[in-house]
Each structure stands twice: as structure tokens, then as C-alpha cells.
């Protein structure tokens, strides 16, 4: 039985789609059978980030409307044969799908795949409700900015209300130099407010912009620091204990990080 | 037939505003109120709300019977009564709270006088309002709201908005393990905290309580 994980954030532009694409590829590299679902109907992006835009024939809405079989709509990734994408429809809106239909869809996919990763749209309306309906666990993506953390807090409240028990945090775009200068919220500050367990810390990395534009997720790039962070998160999703990476090249930060919020390695 | 304007309902920000016509007599007002609630009872059904009276000045007893009419007809529980007609202005010792408490209609009315215990924190977008005191076992995060007629006790940090003594009780207090609210209200007093102080102290555990003295809200450490 596969596991359904929703990647959500509330605020837009904090890295939900990037995280979804990287975790999907990461899990596929680890030989898991993975389906990525883009739940952002009308504003789809995941296909672009995955570099699969030109292969879409059927989409999520076609599946729930019964216009095609589920298998027909699963686009096989060009790099990993055990990774599939279920693209969002671009010419419809969020109301084209209901939460009940999403639950049914997730249950069907669970039968044959190890992980189903849902890329949630920004906001807390219908699209969000659809995306979380069938989820077993949630990954909340936030950046260390007050507005992002506020929205993440709201999202965690809604996820708790929807009785999703396993909620973890991915803190994206960390800038150790700025934290040091006290110009950015620390990991500790964010965890203090959100009171959920950290799944991963992703440093700000220019390589993400280029890899996203090229449609080649950074997780496969051994030279990318963000890629390393996503590889670690992938391991933790599969239940393996991996120490948190040093966000900076220079030592000492890790020790500080461990000390300040007592990470269990 | 002339339209009956002796009682007008308005949906206010925090509940229902009932405007009483200056020209109508009490009897006419009472009848019109009963009639209007009856004809739209579905709208009022089982709600808990704040009622504010505006317009014509009535005696205390008359206002109380109007409240009874609302309760009887609408099956509604009234959490706050605010009176802008001036009756309770004159007699300042009488708080709106007493008006509700004076004539409890049923056991459920009395039960709401007790403190409410919330067994988790409040996140952004979550809100609690209660006609008694509120105890919260967790943090009240920014964007969350707690409104209580009585005191508010938070076993955690306050980062959002807390309003104690919301029905006008200036003796109400707020206490918490760390107090950096977006805004703090007690009765009709409103305050906020200087941002610079917050930056330095936001993660400290520092049990304090806030209360009204004179015209201002004071915050003092809890010490033995």
C-alpha cells in the first residue's frame, strides 16, 4: 500500500512545486514507484519543472471525469521509468474536481505505487481542500520570512482540523550568512512558532533556478547543495535517519543548529 | 400598509445590532421584535451572538424583557449584550454581564458562566470567544483571536490578539508564560507592544499578567 503525501504551504512562491519535483525524483532514484500529482488546476507548473510539458495528453480532470483511464493519464518520466506525473488541467479551474474524487483517485493510485506526492496550490480554498483530501501525511514548505511562517501556521491549523496527523516542516531558502547577521529568522524561531517537527532544511541555492528552468530537478545534481538537502529529505521520508547537512561550508553551524533545537539525528 | 420600522435588525461586525425607533412605544417595539424574529427564526436558530441595542432609551426592565423575547423566540444563546441606548451608561456599576446573569433561563445559560478550557494552542486563523473566562493550554499564535468576557490565562506564548473583559469588565486580566501579542485588549482599552522589545525577548519564558489600572493596560511579572 502506497503512501499519499501532500506538499503544501499556504503562501505562493515558497517552493512547493520545486520540493514536489525534487522529492518525486529523489524517491524514484531510490527505486521507489512514485506518482506526482499536480493539484494546481488552471495554474499548472509541475509539468514544466519536470520537463514533461510536451507529453501531456490526458490530465487530472480527464481522469476524474472518466474521459480516460487512470493509466493513460500517467506520464512516464523521461529519466526514471518508475516515476509518473499526473498533470493538472490548464483550461479548467479548481471546482472541476471534488475532494471525494481526489480520495478515490488517491486510493486507486495507492494500490500500485509506493508514494503519491501531491503538489498543492497556494491558498486555503477549494484547491487546497482537494489536495489534502486523500493525503496520509503532509509536508509544509516555508521560507524563513514572517509572512510565510504565518501562512504555514494557518495551514498547519487546517491540516490538524482535517485530522492529518503526520505534519512535517521543510524550511526552504535558508541563508546562513543572513541568519548570522540576525537579518533572517533562525530555524529555532520558526520551529518555536509552528511547533512541528523539521523534515528538512534547504539552503538558498542559485542552481535551483537554473535546474527548474531546464526541467531537471536539482536532486540528481551532486554539485548542488539544495540537491543534497532534497536527497536527505528523501531518505527521511523513507524512514532513514540522516543527519542535517551543514548549511554553510564552514564548520560550527551544525553544532549550533543541533544545540539550539536539539535535533535527533 | 405602512412598513413597520419600530425595530430594525442589522448585522454588525460582532453580531446583531437592534435599532429601536425613537417614535415607537415599548409595547410596539416588543411586539415588532417578536414578530420579526418569529418570521426569520431560521436565520437566528441556535446561534450564539452578541446583541447591541441602539436608538430609543428604554428602562432596564424593558430591555431585559426584550432580551427574554429574543431568547424565547429565537432559541438563541446571547453571549454579550451591549447597550448603546444609554440605560447602563447612567448606572455604570451595572455591567451588561449582570444583565445576562440576572435571569438565567436554563441550566445551559448558567453553564456558560464557567471557564472554558482549550486543550491545545490556537494557530493563525483560529478563534475562541466565550462568555466566561478562557484557559488555553498552548500558544496563541499571530493571527489567532481569543475573546472572553472574563479572564484569559494562556499556558504558552501569546502572539495573536487577546481580548479579556470583552463585555466591559475592567477587572479582567490576561496572563501567559510569554506575552508578545499583536494586540491586547481589556474591556475597552487597547494596547500593543513595542516591536524593538519583541525582537529581543520573543523566545524568553517570562510569565506576566496584564491588567487595567486607571486609563491604561499595565503588564507586570508574576512573582510570589
Interface residues (C-beta under 8 A of the other chain):
Chain A: X150 X151 X153 X154 X156 X157 X158 X160 X188 X189 X192 X193 X195
Chain B: X121 X122 X123 X124 X125 X126 X139 X141 X142 X143 X159 X202 X203
